Amino acid sequence: MTVFAQAIRALERFSRALPSPRGTSVHFFDDWNPEVSAAYRALGGEAWLPETLLRDLVTNQRTHRKRVAVLHRDARPWAVVPLRLTGDNWQPLMRGIIDGCDDFLCSGDRGRVLAALRLNVFVMHSPVDPAGWANVRWAGTIGGYELTLGEHPERYWRSRDRWTSVLQARRRTGHFELILDDPDSAHWTIDGWHKRFDTGDSSHVAAKWEDRHIIADWGLRSGLVRSWALRDQGRWIAGVVANVDGGRLTFATVYRDPEYEWHCLGTRLFSEAFIWAYESGMDCVDLGGGLDYKRWWAPPAGRRWHYVVSPLPVHAVRGSVGRASALLRRRR
């Protein structure tokens, strides 16, 4: 942990020592214990996510420190918030490992819950607009890409000159095995994605790869994760792992072997996933935000929010350090 991150942690402890609103309490735990379990059950947690899944995620601390905040209001459970430490930020544990579910469990105003933590919390790619929330210090948006499935995806792909590429990819990959919902292929895809995109920065999405393994094992059993993969004579060469949330299929992890680039593996698997969603009666396919190539597959739709919720002492120090760092960069 850097000196700056240590300073932020100290300021968070100072902020939590200040008086809380009457009737409100926040307790932090480094594991999933009986007190966490009791609050989770009182709030109807199984309707959110299985307790066994959350326990496995929280206790997996090999790559990140994790903790759980349990909040009470008027002596009754108010929220259960699993968190991950990434540099000088805390992030909701579920953010970046599974889309289509809430970041945490609560029975009231989500903004008040985050403010009550008195931590420096950074949320990425959230579908929830934080406008009007307490202690929001910064917020920005990014556009998403979604294809509604009232008609076959081919119609949109033809409008983007993508259909020809789909047909070409099917010809070039026709001799490979197409494997659906295979745990080994999902794990291979996650490992390859991690090696390709991990920068060593704990705040980046690829740093959360171990938890994606846990999600894949759970989701493939429950039907809430689906996967598509190509195999060449026993060798995995490309994979897509996606999450299912009601009528929405959300792409999560994508990887292909660069040695097979000529075969257009990604195009083949993207088309397979979209067509499966259409034929299964799903409402839409969500590709998330950023990365301009996604416009080939789905039109711009929806917004995602990035934002920071932070107590004032932490925010003031982070702002001062940020301004000083910018000044030094300009002088160099």
N, C-alpha and C positions, 0 to 999 in steps of 0.2 A: 504494500500500500504506500502511495506517495505521501510526502509531507503534506501536500495540499489536501489530499483525501483524508488524512488523519485529522487535519484542522476542521474539515467539514463534519466529520464524525463527532468531534468535541463540541462543535457548535450545535449539532443536533441534540446531544445530551443536555446542553445548557437550555435549549428551547423546550425540551420535554420536562425540565425541572420547574418551569414556570407554571403558575396555577392553570388548571384546565377549567373549561366551562362547568358550572355546577351540574352534578349528576353524570358527568362523562369520565370514563377511565379507559386507558390504553395500556395493554401489557404485551410485551414482546417475548417470543420464545424461539429458541434455535432448533426446535424439533417439533414433531407432531405428537403432542402428549394428551393426556386425558382432559385437561382444561380446554385445549384447542378443539378436541373432538366433541366435547359437550356443547360448546358454542356453535360449532358447525352443525350439529344435529338439531339444536334449538332453532336455528335459522332455516331448516329444511335443506341442508346442503346437498343431499343426494340428487335433488332436482337440478343442481348446478353441475357438479362433477362427482364421480365416485370418491369416497373418502380414501380408499386404498390407493387410488392414483395420486391424489394430492400428497398423501404420506410418502409415497415413493419419490415424488419430485422433490419434496422438502428435504428428505434425508439424503438425497444425492447431492453432496456438497464437494465433489471432487474438483469441479472447475469454478464454482462460485460459492460464496457464502450466502446462505439463505436463512430467512427467519419468517415467523408468522406473527402478525399483529392481531390481537383479539380486543375488540372494542365493546364496552358496555355503556349503555345510557339508561339512567334511572334503574340501575342494578339488573337490567335485562340485556342479553346479547344484542349488539347492534351491527357488528361486522366482523368478518374473518378475512384478513388480507395477507396472502402469501407474497413474499418479496424476494428479490434477487439483488445482490450488491454488484454493481458494475462501475468500477472506478470510483468517482465521487458521487455517483447517483445510485438511488434505489429504483428498481423497476418492478411493476407487477409481474409476478412469477410466470403467469400464463402468456404474457405479451411476448410474441416472437417465437413461441413454440406451438401454439394452436390458435388459429383464428376461428371466429364464430362463437366464442363463448365470452362471458363477462370476465373482466380482469380480477374481480373479487366478489365475495358474497356479502350482501348487506341488506338491511331492511329499511333504508332511508336514503337521504340525499347523498349521492356518491361524492360530490365535491366536498361536502362537509367531512366525510370520512377521511379523504386524503389530507385535508387540512389538519384534521385532528391528530394525524400521525406525527406531525412536526418533524418530518424528514424531508430531505431533498429528493423528490420523486420525479423521475423523467418517464413519460409515457410516449411511446412511438406508435404510429399507424393506428390510432384508436378511431373507431367509428362514432365515438361520443364527443360532441362539441362541449368544451369546458367553459363556454362563455358564462360569466356571472358567478363562477365558483370562487370561493375564498382562496387567497394565497396563490393564485395563478400568476406566475412571474413572467412567463413567456408562452406564446402559442403560435403555431404556424400550421398550414395545411398543405396537403399534397393530393393531387388528383388520382383517382383509381380507374380501373378498366374492368368492365363487366359486360357480359353478353347474356341478355335475356333469351330464354329458350322457347318462346312461343312458336318458333319455326326452326327448321333444321339449320345448324351453324353454317352449312354450305352457302347459304344466301349471303351472309355477311362476308364470308371469306371470298366469294366471287367479287363483291364490291371493293375489296382491298387487294385484288389480284393475288390472293393467297391460295385459292383452290388449286391452281396449277402446281404450286409448290407441294400441296398435300398429296396430289396424285403422284408427283415425281418421287416424294419420300416413300410412299407406299411401294412403288416399283423397286426402289433401291434397297428397301429393308424387307422385302417380301420373303427372303430366305432365312430371316432371323425368327427365333421363337418369340411370340408375344406372351408374357406371363402376367396374370392379374393377381393382386392381393397376396403376394408372396412375402413373408417376413424377411427372408434372406435378401431378396432384392431391395426391400425398403431399407434395410440396414446398410447395404452396399451403397445405395443412393445417398443416404445421409452422410456416410463416411467420406464418399467422394466429394460431395458438396462442401463438407467441412474443410477438407484438404485444399480444395480449389479456392475457397473464398475467405478462410480465416486469416485475419491480419495480426492476431495476437492481442488485439484490443478487446477487453472483456465486455465492452458495451455493444459490440457489433453482433448482428444476428447470428452469424456463423459460429460464434463462441458458445451458443446454446445447444450445440449438437447433441450432447449426451442426453439432455431432456427430450429431444426429438426422438431418440431411440425409445425412451420410455413411453412416449405418446404413441409411437408406431405400434409397439407391442399391444398396448391397451386398445387402440383404435381398430386395428385389424381384427381383433377378436370381437369387438362390439359392433363393427360395421360403420363406425364413425371416422375411420381412415380408410382410404382406398389407394391402391398403387398399381401402376403400369410399368412394365420393364421389358427390355429386349435382351435376348441372350443369344450369343453366337457360339454354338458347339460347347455349351457349358460355361461360357464366360459372360458375365454380366457386362453390358456395354452402354446401357442408358436406363434411367429410371425417373419416374414422376411419383411423388407422394402428395396426396391431397386430403383435405379435411371435409367432412360432410356435416352441415348444420341445417337441419330441416330440408328445405328445397334448394339450398345453396352448396355448390362445390367450390372450395377455395384451394387454389394451388399453394403448396407449402414448400416442398423441397424438390429441386430439379437438378439432375446431373447427367452428363454423358461423357463417355470415354473420348478424349480428343483424337485418339488414333483412328476413330471411325467418323471423323468430321464429314467426309464426302457423302456419307449415307443419309444425311439429314435426319438423324435419330430424334432430335428434339421435335422437329415438325411432325414426325410420325406419332410420337407419344402424346403431344399436345392434341392432335386431331382425335386420337383414340379416346382421351379423357373427355373432351368436349362431346363427342358423339355418344359416348356411354351416358353422360349426364342427360343429354336430350332424350335418348331412348329409354332412360329410367324414369322420365317424367319430372326431372328436377326443373326448378324455376330459372336458375341462372348459374353461370360460371364466373367466379371472381378471381382475377389475376393480381389483385393488390395494386399498389401505386408505383410510380417511377418507371424507369426503363422503357424507352420509346418503342422497342420492338413489340410490346404488348398490344399496340394499336392494330397490328396485323390480325390479331386474334379476337379482339373485343373493343368496342368503342369506349371513349372516356365516359365515366359514370361515377357519381358519388365523390365524397371527399373523405380524407383521413386526417386526423389531427395529431400533431406533436405538441406536447406542452410540458411545462415544469411547474410543479406545485412545491413551494418551499417556504419555511418560516422566515421572517424578516431578517434575523441575524445571519442566517446562512446565505440568503439571497444577497445581502449587502456585501459580504466578504467575497462571494463568487463574482459579483459584478466588479468589485475593485480589482481583483486579480485578473479578470478578463480584460479590463481596460489597460492595466499595466502591461500585460502580455502583448496586446495589440500595439501599444506605444513602442515596446522594445523591437517588435518586428518591423515597424516603420523606420526605425533608426538604423537597422542593419543594412 
